Amino acid sequence: MAEDPVICTCLDMCKSEIVAAIREKGLKTVEEVGDEIEAGAVCGSCIDDIQAILDEENQ
C-alpha cells in the first residue's frame, strides 16, 4: 500500500493533503473538508475515507 494513498480520486488528492487541511483549518466534518478543499464534494465516493481521517485527527 502507498505511504500517501490517493483518497479523493476525482481531484487526485492524497491523504497528506487532506490531513494538512484538517490540521491547518481545524476542520471537524466531511462537509467542512468539502467546503475548504473540495475533497468529498464531487462524486462522494471518498466520504467514508475522509470521515475515517477526521476521526483519527480529531480524537
Kinemage of the C-alpha trace (Angstrom):
@kinemage 1
@onewidth
@group {chain A} dominant
@subgroup {mainchain}
@vectorlist {calphas} color= white
{ca met a 1} P 0.000 0.000 0.000
{ca ala a 2} L 1.190 3.502 -0.785
{ca glu a 3} L 2.526 5.595 2.063
{ca asp a 4} L 0.384 8.522 0.902
{ca pro a 5} L -2.660 6.979 -0.780
{ca val a 6} L -4.962 8.931 -3.056
{ca ile a 7} L -8.198 9.393 -1.121
{ca cys a 8} L -10.190 11.625 -3.473
{ca thr a 9} L -9.777 10.209 -6.967
{ca cys a 10} L -11.883 12.961 -8.577
{ca leu a 11} L -9.344 15.584 -7.504
{ca asp a 12} L -6.328 13.247 -7.267
{ca met a 13} L -5.937 14.332 -3.623
{ca cys a 14} L -3.702 12.337 -1.295
{ca lys a 15} L -4.251 11.626 2.381
{ca ser a 16} L -1.443 14.018 3.388
{ca glu a 17} L -3.191 16.930 1.662
{ca ile a 18} L -6.452 16.194 3.468
{ca val a 19} L -4.678 15.782 6.816
{ca ala a 20} L -2.839 19.080 6.302
{ca ala a 21} L -6.107 20.925 5.626
{ca ile a 22} L -7.784 19.356 8.667
{ca arg a 23} L -4.901 20.384 10.915
{ca glu a 24} L -4.355 23.865 9.463
{ca lys a 25} L -8.011 24.863 9.347
{ca gly a 26} L -9.339 22.895 12.318
{ca leu a 27} L -11.871 21.018 10.195
{ca lys a 28} L -14.270 18.737 12.042
{ca thr a 29} L -16.744 17.440 9.435
{ca val a 30} L -16.751 15.969 5.935
{ca glu a 31} L -18.793 18.989 4.857
{ca glu a 32} L -16.114 21.376 6.136
{ca val a 33} L -13.456 19.423 4.231
{ca gly a 34} L -15.562 19.648 1.066
{ca asp a 35} L -16.127 23.372 1.520
{ca glu a 36} L -12.433 24.093 2.103
{ca ile a 37} L -10.625 21.782 -0.338
{ca glu a 38} L -13.485 20.172 -2.329
{ca ala a 39} L -12.443 16.615 -1.370
{ca gly a 40} L -15.582 14.528 -0.997
{ca ala a 41} L -17.721 17.155 -2.704
{ca val a 42} L -17.557 15.863 -6.278
{ca cys a 43} L -18.844 12.271 -6.529
{ca gly a 44} L -18.876 11.465 -2.799
{ca ser a 45} L -17.232 8.044 -3.048
{ca cys a 46} L -14.434 9.066 -0.642
{ca ile a 47} L -16.674 10.417 2.126
{ca asp a 48} L -16.178 7.333 4.324
{ca asp a 49} L -12.394 7.591 3.933
{ca ile a 50} L -12.446 11.307 4.760
{ca gln a 51} L -14.578 10.586 7.829
{ca ala a 52} L -12.043 7.981 8.960
{ca ile a 53} L -9.237 10.540 8.584
{ca leu a 54} L -11.268 13.106 10.531
{ca asp a 55} L -11.882 10.546 13.282
{ca glu a 56} L -8.126 9.850 13.520
{ca glu a 57} L -7.165 13.525 13.535
{ca asn a 58} L -9.857 14.737 15.930
{ca gln a 59} L -9.537 12.153 18.699
